[in-house]
Amino acid sequence: MPDQAFYRRYAELAVQVAVPVLPGQHLLIVSPPEASSVAQAIAQAAYHAGAADVDILYEDAQANSLKVQFAALERLKIFPAWTAQALNAHAEAGQPILSLHAPQPQSVVGSVTAERVGLAAAARNAALESYGMRRSRVQFNWSVMAVATPAWAELLRPDLPPQEALNWLWQVLARLLRLDTPDPALAWQTHAARLMQRCAALDALHIHELHFEGPGTDLHIGLPEGHRWFGPLVPSTFGLYGIPNMPTEEISTLPHRLAAEGRVRMTRPLVIHGQLIEELDLTFEGGRVTALHCPVGEATLRQLLETDEGAAHLGEVALVSEGSLVSSEHRTFYSTLIDENASCHLALGRAYPVTLAGGAELGLTEFQAAGGNHSQVHLDFMVGSPRLQVTALKADGEPVTILREGRWVQ
């Protein structure tokens, strides 16, 4: 079990690098109840950094699952107003928010209909739309950090006694969060700078289109004029640089919402509203999903795609080398936060306006006219593999190979 010194290192990384806390700021920590010790250590570190106040909002995934399973249908359409108010108000005030993430493996989806799951998800998305829009524009510093919990550890290592499994998971996360280095903050600065250099190199290519090729995948994705590559060092509207996801190994940009053509195959398992989806093939025409093959979980996925008009369009394209730190673990974590950093991935739904020059200042109509997508949902799914090739077509028509066999081409 991690000791207090480990929690202190984790907490210092959180408030110094993930969501840099300035004197006088009000930090909100969103945490599973099982991670209360970590949340409290972060609160202490934030106060030492000069925070005026720290609140901890505990979200109980198991309690939410019970609601989906047993509550009346009408109640599933209601998301707790106090939770929505806390997140929306904090975001509107431009104050930092740190979410501690661990997947909840105890799924009730097998015993309930996709309708029940979809109603609960739709209520949450609608209640937090303002929060999501401000977050996608980075109007406040935010980050999501992986945290070990007994249930997640048991899911990944059922062969170990519970305490040993939890210790093992913390050791893995320590590597992925670079907490096993002498100076984690410096390690992250070095890593982030390297990825930001890749962003600059890709921006300089003035890419018109990306072509993904691999088993089951032959997809052309157009990029709008003015798109820019988005790395781990993300400035908020207040000019503070944080790292939105920890761990992170990706760089991403804005796909044109109307310019995806072809087919793509998911390469790593995905959990959608508690439903494990292991096979997924999508076909795009005119930027929209027009066909899908999903042997298990199709009803859940179709319901998500029908959330709103933008849910069936792409909002993000992200590149990750198969040589990344996360990929080197050679394991599926059943956590999109981590699994998406082992593989190139795409996202259906909401785009990040900051991936378009001047996009954060545009209204929704102007952003969509420029090629950006908007939706209440944002669903990442992994498409990378050691057999993936990504080729960029420059504005002048010249092709440039970016990834070959899933790895960066230098």
C-alpha positions in Angstrom: 0.0 0.0 0.0 1.4 3.5 -0.8 2.7 5.3 2.1 2.2 9.0 3.0 5.4 10.0 1.1 4.0 8.5 -2.1 0.7 10.3 -1.6 2.6 13.5 -1.1 4.5 13.0 -4.4 1.3 12.3 -6.2 -0.4 15.3 -4.6 2.5 17.6 -5.5 2.4 16.5 -9.1 -1.3 17.2 -9.2 -1.2 20.8 -7.9 2.2 21.7 -9.5 1.8 20.2 -13.0 -1.6 18.7 -13.7 -3.6 21.7 -12.4 -1.2 24.3 -11.2 -2.8 26.0 -8.2 -2.1 29.7 -7.6 -2.4 31.5 -4.3 -6.0 32.5 -3.7 -7.6 29.9 -6.0 -10.4 27.6 -5.1 -9.7 24.0 -6.1 -12.4 21.4 -6.7 -11.4 17.7 -6.5 -13.8 15.2 -7.9 -13.0 11.7 -6.5 -14.4 8.2 -6.0 -14.9 7.6 -2.3 -12.3 4.8 -2.3 -9.6 7.4 -3.2 -10.4 9.7 -0.2 -6.8 9.4 1.1 -5.4 10.6 -2.2 -8.0 13.4 -2.4 -7.1 14.6 1.1 -3.4 14.6 0.3 -4.1 16.7 -2.8 -6.2 19.1 -0.7 -3.3 19.5 1.8 -0.8 20.1 -1.1 -3.1 22.7 -2.6 -3.4 24.6 0.7 0.4 24.5 0.9 0.5 26.0 -2.6 -1.6 28.9 -1.4 -5.1 27.8 -2.3 -7.8 29.8 -0.6 -10.2 26.9 -0.5 -10.4 23.2 -1.5 -13.6 21.3 -1.9 -13.9 17.5 -2.5 -16.9 16.2 -4.4 -17.2 12.4 -4.0 -19.0 10.6 -6.9 -20.0 7.0 -6.0 -20.0 5.0 -9.2 -21.6 2.0 -7.5 -24.5 4.1 -6.1 -25.0 5.5 -9.7 -25.1 2.0 -11.0 -27.8 1.0 -8.4 -29.9 4.0 -9.5 -29.7 2.9 -13.2 -30.7 -0.6 -12.1 -33.6 0.2 -9.7 -34.9 3.7 -10.0 -38.1 4.6 -11.9 -37.6 5.6 -15.5 -38.7 9.2 -14.8 -36.0 9.5 -12.1 -33.3 8.4 -14.5 -34.0 11.6 -16.5 -33.0 13.7 -13.5 -29.3 14.4 -12.8 -28.6 15.7 -9.2 -28.9 19.5 -9.4 -26.4 20.0 -6.6 -23.7 18.1 -8.5 -24.4 20.0 -11.7 -24.4 23.3 -9.9 -21.1 22.6 -8.2 -19.3 21.8 -11.5 -21.0 24.4 -13.7 -20.5 27.2 -11.1 -16.8 26.3 -10.5 -16.2 26.2 -14.3 -17.9 29.5 -14.8 -15.8 31.1 -12.1 -12.6 29.8 -13.9 -11.4 27.9 -10.9 -9.3 24.7 -11.3 -10.9 21.2 -11.2 -9.1 18.0 -10.7 -10.9 14.7 -11.3 -9.5 11.4 -9.9 -10.4 8.6 -12.3 -10.8 4.9 -11.8 -13.1 2.7 -13.9 -16.0 1.0 -12.2 -16.0 -2.6 -13.3 -19.2 -3.7 -11.5 -21.5 -3.2 -14.4 -25.3 -3.6 -14.2 -25.8 -3.2 -17.9 -26.3 -6.9 -18.3 -29.4 -6.8 -16.2 -30.9 -3.5 -17.5 -31.9 -2.2 -20.9 -29.9 0.2 -23.0 -32.8 2.6 -22.6 -32.2 2.9 -18.8 -28.5 3.4 -19.3 -29.0 5.9 -22.0 -31.5 7.9 -20.1 -29.1 8.3 -17.2 -26.2 9.2 -19.5 -28.4 11.7 -21.4 -29.5 13.4 -18.2 -25.9 13.8 -17.1 -24.7 15.1 -20.5 -27.5 17.7 -20.6 -27.0 18.9 -17.0 -23.3 19.3 -17.6 -23.4 20.8 -21.1 -22.3 24.2 -19.9 -19.4 22.6 -17.9 -18.4 20.6 -20.9 -18.3 23.6 -23.2 -16.2 25.6 -20.9 -13.9 22.7 -20.4 -13.5 22.1 -24.1 -12.5 25.8 -24.4 -10.1 25.4 -21.5 -11.7 28.4 -19.7 -10.4 26.9 -16.5 -7.5 24.6 -15.7 -8.6 21.0 -15.4 -7.1 17.6 -15.4 -8.0 13.9 -15.0 -5.6 11.7 -13.1 -5.7 8.0 -12.8 -6.0 6.6 -9.2 -5.9 3.0 -8.0 -9.0 1.5 -6.4 -9.5 -2.1 -5.0 -12.3 -2.9 -7.6 -10.1 -1.8 -10.6 -7.1 -3.7 -9.2 -9.2 -6.8 -8.8 -10.5 -6.5 -12.4 -7.0 -6.3 -13.8 -5.3 -8.9 -11.5 -7.9 -11.4 -10.3 -5.0 -13.8 -9.8 -3.6 -11.8 -6.8 -5.0 -11.4 -3.3 -6.8 -8.0 -3.1 -4.1 -6.1 -1.3 -1.4 -7.4 -3.6 -3.5 -6.5 -6.6 -3.9 -2.9 -5.3 -0.2 -2.6 -4.6 0.6 -3.8 -8.1 -1.8 -1.3 -9.7 -0.3 1.6 -7.7 3.2 0.5 -8.9 1.9 0.5 -12.5 0.4 3.9 -12.2 3.5 5.2 -10.5 5.4 4.3 -13.7 2.8 5.8 -16.0 2.6 9.0 -14.0 6.4 9.2 -13.9 6.3 9.2 -10.1 9.1 6.6 -10.1 11.5 9.2 -11.4 13.8 11.4 -9.1 11.9 14.5 -10.1 8.4 13.8 -11.5 7.7 17.5 -12.4 10.9 17.7 -14.4 10.2 14.3 -16.1 6.8 15.7 -17.2 8.2 18.9 -18.4 10.7 17.0 -20.6 8.0 14.6 -21.9 5.6 17.4 -22.6 8.2 19.4 -24.4 9.0 16.5 -26.7 5.3 16.1 -27.6 4.9 19.8 -28.1 7.8 19.7 -30.6 5.8 17.1 -32.6 2.8 19.4 -32.6 4.9 22.2 -34.0 6.4 19.9 -36.7 2.9 18.8 -37.8 1.6 22.3 -37.8 4.4 23.2 -40.1 3.3 20.6 -42.6 0.0 22.4 -43.2 -1.9 19.1 -43.5 -5.0 18.9 -45.6 -6.0 15.3 -44.9 -4.9 12.2 -42.8 -5.2 8.7 -44.2 -5.4 5.8 -41.7 -4.6 2.4 -43.1 -4.6 -0.9 -41.2 -6.5 -4.2 -40.8 -10.2 -3.3 -41.3 -9.3 0.4 -41.6 -9.1 2.6 -44.7 -10.2 6.0 -43.5 -9.6 9.5 -45.0 -10.1 12.4 -42.5 -10.0 16.0 -43.8 -8.7 18.7 -41.5 -10.1 22.2 -41.6 -8.1 25.2 -42.5 -6.6 26.7 -39.3 -6.5 23.5 -37.4 -3.6 23.1 -35.0 -2.1 20.3 -33.1 -2.8 20.1 -29.4 -0.3 18.7 -27.0 -0.1 18.1 -23.3 0.8 21.6 -22.3 -2.5 23.4 -22.4 -3.0 27.1 -21.5 -6.2 28.2 -19.9 -7.8 31.5 -20.7 -5.9 32.7 -17.6 -2.6 31.8 -19.2 -1.8 28.9 -16.8 -0.3 25.8 -18.4 -1.6 22.5 -17.1 -1.8 18.9 -18.4 -5.4 17.8 -18.9 -4.9 14.1 -18.8 -2.4 12.1 -16.7 -1.0 9.9 -18.0 -0.9 11.3 -21.5 1.1 10.3 -24.6 -1.0 11.8 -27.3 -1.1 14.8 -29.6 -4.5 15.6 -31.3 -6.1 17.9 -33.7 -9.5 18.9 -35.2 -11.1 16.8 -37.9 -13.5 18.5 -40.3 -16.9 17.4 -39.2 -18.0 16.7 -42.8 -14.8 15.2 -44.2 -14.4 11.6 -43.0 -14.7 9.0 -45.6 -14.2 5.2 -45.4 -14.1 2.6 -42.7 -12.3 2.2 -39.4 -11.9 -0.7 -37.0 -11.5 -0.4 -33.2 -8.4 -2.1 -32.0 -8.8 -2.1 -28.2 -11.8 -2.9 -25.9 -14.0 0.1 -25.0 -16.4 0.6 -22.1 -19.5 2.7 -22.9 -21.8 3.4 -20.0 -20.6 0.3 -18.3 -21.1 -1.9 -21.4 -17.9 -3.7 -22.6 -17.5 -3.4 -26.4 -14.8 -5.5 -27.9 -15.6 -5.3 -31.6 -16.6 -2.2 -33.5 -16.4 -1.3 -37.2 -17.7 2.1 -38.4 -18.3 3.4 -41.9 -18.2 7.2 -42.5 -19.7 9.1 -45.5 -19.7 12.8 -45.6 -18.2 12.9 -42.1 -21.1 11.0 -40.6 -21.3 7.4 -39.3 -23.6 5.6 -41.8 -23.0 2.0 -40.8 -21.7 0.1 -37.8 -21.0 -3.4 -36.9 -20.9 -4.1 -33.1 -21.8 -7.7 -32.1 -22.2 -6.8 -28.4 -23.5 -3.4 -27.2 -24.9 -2.2 -30.5 -28.1 -0.9 -28.8 -26.0 1.1 -26.3 -23.8 2.5 -29.1 -26.7 3.4 -31.4 -28.5 5.2 -28.5 -25.3 7.3 -27.9 -25.0 8.1 -31.6 -28.6 9.4 -31.5 -27.9 11.8 -28.6 -27.8 14.8 -30.9 -26.8 15.6 -34.5 -23.1 15.9 -33.7 -22.7 12.6 -31.9 -22.3 10.7 -35.2 -19.5 13.0 -36.4 -15.8 13.1 -35.4 -14.6 15.6 -33.0 -11.0 14.5 -32.4 -8.2 12.7 -34.1 -5.2 11.7 -31.9 -1.9 10.2 -32.6 0.0 8.0 -30.2 3.1 5.9 -30.9 3.0 2.2 -30.2 6.3 2.9 -28.4 4.6 5.1 -25.7 5.1 4.5 -22.0 1.5 3.3 -21.7 1.7 1.0 -24.7 4.8 -0.6 -23.3 2.7 -2.1 -20.5 1.1 -4.4 -23.1 -2.2 -4.5 -21.2 -5.7 -3.3 -21.6 -6.7 -1.2 -18.5 -10.5 -0.9 -19.4 -10.0 2.8 -18.7 -10.3 5.2 -21.7 -8.0 7.7 -19.9 -5.2 5.1 -20.0 -6.0 2.9 -23.0 -6.3 5.9 -25.3 -2.7 6.8 -24.5 -1.5 3.4 -25.7 -3.0 3.8 -29.1 -4.0 6.2 -31.8 -7.7 7.1 -31.3 -10.6 9.0 -32.7 -13.5 10.6 -30.9 -17.1 10.9 -31.8 -19.0 14.0 -30.7 -17.7 17.2 -29.0 -14.6 18.8 -30.5 -12.1 21.0 -28.7 -12.4 24.5 -30.1 -8.8 25.2 -28.9 -7.6 22.9 -31.8 -8.7 25.6 -34.2 -6.8 28.9 -34.4 -9.1 31.4 -32.7 -11.7 28.6 -32.1 -12.1 29.3 -28.4 -13.5 32.7 -29.2 -16.0 31.5 -31.8 -19.7 30.8 -31.1 -21.0 27.4 -31.9 -22.4 28.4 -35.3 -19.1 29.9 -36.4 -17.1 27.0 -35.0 -19.3 24.5 -36.9 -19.1 26.6 -40.1 -15.3 26.4 -39.8 -15.5 22.6 -39.7 -15.7 22.0 -35.9 -18.2 19.6 -34.3 -20.4 20.0 -31.3 -22.2 17.4 -29.2 -23.2 16.7 -25.6 -21.1 13.5 -25.9 -17.4 12.8 -26.5 -16.6 9.1 -27.1 -12.9 8.1 -27.6 -12.2 4.8 -29.3 -8.8 3.3 -30.1 -7.7 2.5 -33.7 -4.0 2.2 -33.3 -1.9 -1.0 -33.7 1.6 -2.2 -34.8 0.0 -2.5 -38.3 -1.3 1.0 -38.6 0.1 3.5 -41.0 -0.9 7.2 -41.0 -0.1 9.3 -44.0 -0.6 13.1 -44.1 -1.5 14.8 -47.4 -0.2 18.3 -47.4 -2.1 21.3 -48.8 0.2 21.2 -51.9 -0.7 17.5 -52.4 2.6 16.0 -51.1 2.1 12.8 -49.0 4.2 12.5 -45.8 4.2 9.3 -43.7 3.7 10.2 -40.0 3.3 6.8 -38.4 4.6 3.5 -39.8 3.8 0.2 -38.1 2.2 2.3 -35.4 5.4 4.3 -34.5 6.5 7.8 -35.3 8.5 8.2 -38.5 11.4 10.5 -37.6 
